Amino acid sequence: AATEEHNIPTHNSTPESGPQLHAPSLAAQITPTLSILSITVLVQSGARHSFVLDRGYLERHSVKSNMGLLTDPLEMSVLQLKECIWKDWREDWDQRPASALFIKLIQFGAYLQDSYPLKECRLSDDSSNVIHMVIRPAEVGEDDMTQRSTKGAFGQSRERESSNGSAGCRCVIL
């Protein structure tokens, strides 16, 4: 007879009751279920593409956390999803941006924040999720990074603008 520590049922028999089957403990029978996430990306041009995020997809794209490779797509961040979309860029979409940082994802009318895990983004693992994708213009991303590094002392940016002769509204409305 096998032992219960290997989670194999054992057969015992007693003269009064006959053979008895002992099942392994309930905790040993519970196995974690892996999520499969279906996402349909809608591009500004009208093109669409469906992604099926499962353990194999995460392994192929080397999606990692600080604990190693991820196995559950709901644990990946929005930024990691954007990086996967960027790696799988299709030719029938708009021009590929310089990096995944220029991709903006919109769901239910709200931008998805890069740091959020997908499990906090109201995504369903029961049905397909529709996400709209827009590309930020390159000059917006460059301004975000260069503004921080070029602002020096108080008033320096105003002096620079006035020396160029332009009032300098550089807003871009998406």
C-alpha positions in Angstrom: 0.0 0.0 0.0 1.2 3.5 -0.8 1.4 6.2 1.8 -0.7 9.4 2.1 2.4 11.6 2.1 2.7 10.9 -1.7 -1.0 11.8 -2.2 -1.8 8.4 -3.5 -4.9 6.7 -2.1 -4.3 3.7 0.1 -6.4 0.7 0.5 -7.0 -0.8 3.9 -9.3 -3.6 4.7 -10.8 -4.7 7.9 -12.8 -7.8 8.4 -15.9 -5.9 9.4 -16.1 -3.2 6.7 -14.1 -4.6 3.8 -11.8 -2.5 1.6 -11.7 1.3 2.4 -10.3 4.1 0.2 -8.5 7.0 1.9 -8.4 10.1 -0.3 -5.5 12.6 -0.1 -6.1 15.7 2.0 -8.2 18.5 0.4 -5.3 20.9 0.5 -3.2 18.6 -1.7 -6.1 18.4 -4.2 -6.3 22.2 -4.8 -4.1 23.4 -7.6 -3.7 27.0 -8.6 -5.6 27.9 -11.8 -3.7 29.9 -14.4 -5.5 32.9 -15.9 -5.8 33.3 -19.7 -6.5 36.8 -20.7 -7.9 37.8 -24.1 -7.4 41.4 -25.1 -8.5 43.0 -28.4 -6.5 46.1 -29.2 -8.3 48.7 -31.3 -5.9 51.1 -33.1 -6.8 54.7 -34.3 -6.6 53.5 -37.9 -9.5 51.1 -37.3 -7.3 48.0 -37.3 -7.8 45.5 -34.5 -5.8 42.6 -33.2 -6.5 40.0 -30.5 -3.9 38.9 -28.0 -4.3 35.8 -25.9 -2.1 36.2 -22.8 -1.3 32.9 -21.2 1.7 31.3 -19.5 3.2 30.5 -22.9 2.9 34.1 -24.2 4.5 35.4 -21.0 7.4 32.9 -21.3 7.9 33.8 -25.0 8.1 37.5 -24.2 10.2 37.0 -21.0 7.8 38.9 -18.9 9.4 39.1 -15.4 8.6 40.3 -12.0 11.1 40.8 -9.1 10.3 37.1 -8.3 11.2 35.7 -11.7 9.2 34.9 -14.8 5.5 35.7 -14.5 3.0 32.9 -15.1 -0.3 34.8 -14.5 -1.1 37.6 -17.0 -3.2 39.4 -14.5 0.0 40.0 -12.5 1.8 41.9 -15.3 1.8 45.7 -15.3 0.2 47.9 -17.9 3.7 48.9 -18.9 4.7 45.3 -19.5 1.5 44.8 -21.6 2.5 47.9 -23.7 6.0 46.4 -24.1 4.5 43.1 -25.4 2.2 45.0 -27.8 5.2 47.1 -29.0 7.3 43.8 -29.6 4.3 42.3 -31.5 3.7 45.5 -33.6 1.8 44.7 -36.8 2.4 46.2 -40.2 -1.2 47.1 -40.7 -1.2 49.4 -37.7 0.1 53.0 -37.6 3.8 53.7 -37.7 5.6 51.9 -34.8 6.6 54.4 -32.0 10.1 54.7 -30.8 9.3 52.8 -27.6 6.5 51.3 -25.6 6.4 54.5 -23.5 4.7 56.3 -26.4 1.8 53.9 -26.3 -1.3 54.9 -24.4 -4.0 52.3 -23.6 -7.6 53.4 -22.9 -10.3 51.2 -21.3 -13.8 52.4 -20.4 -12.7 56.0 -21.3 -9.8 56.1 -18.9 -6.0 55.9 -19.5 -4.5 52.8 -18.0 -1.6 53.8 -15.7 1.8 52.1 -16.5 2.4 51.0 -12.9 -1.0 49.3 -12.3 -1.1 45.5 -12.5 -3.7 44.2 -15.0 -5.7 42.7 -12.2 -6.6 46.2 -11.0 -7.7 47.3 -14.5 -11.2 45.7 -14.5 -10.1 43.1 -17.1 -12.1 39.9 -17.3 -10.6 36.5 -17.7 -14.0 35.2 -18.8 -14.4 37.1 -22.0 -12.4 39.3 -24.4 -11.4 42.8 -23.2 -11.4 45.7 -25.6 -8.6 48.3 -25.2 -8.1 51.3 -27.4 -4.5 52.2 -28.3 -3.3 55.6 -29.2 0.3 56.8 -29.9 1.6 59.9 -28.2 3.4 62.2 -30.6 7.2 62.0 -30.1 7.6 65.7 -29.2 5.3 65.2 -26.2 7.5 62.4 -24.7 10.7 64.4 -25.5 9.2 67.5 -23.8 8.4 65.5 -20.6 11.9 64.3 -20.3 13.8 67.4 -21.5 11.7 69.9 -19.5 12.8 68.3 -16.2 16.5 68.2 -17.2 16.6 71.7 -18.7 14.8 73.6 -16.0 17.5 75.1 -13.8 17.1 78.0 -11.5 13.9 79.9 -11.0 12.9 81.8 -14.1 15.6 80.3 -16.4 13.0 78.7 -18.7 11.2 82.1 -19.1 14.4 83.9 -20.0 15.2 81.3 -22.6 11.7 81.6 -24.1 11.8 85.4 -24.3 15.2 85.3 -25.9 13.7 83.0 -28.7 11.1 85.6 -29.3 8.1 83.3 -28.9 5.5 83.2 -26.1 6.0 79.5 -26.1 2.8 77.6 -25.6 3.8 74.0 -26.4 0.6 72.2 -25.4 -0.4 69.2 -27.5 -4.0 68.0 -27.1 -4.5 64.3 -27.7 
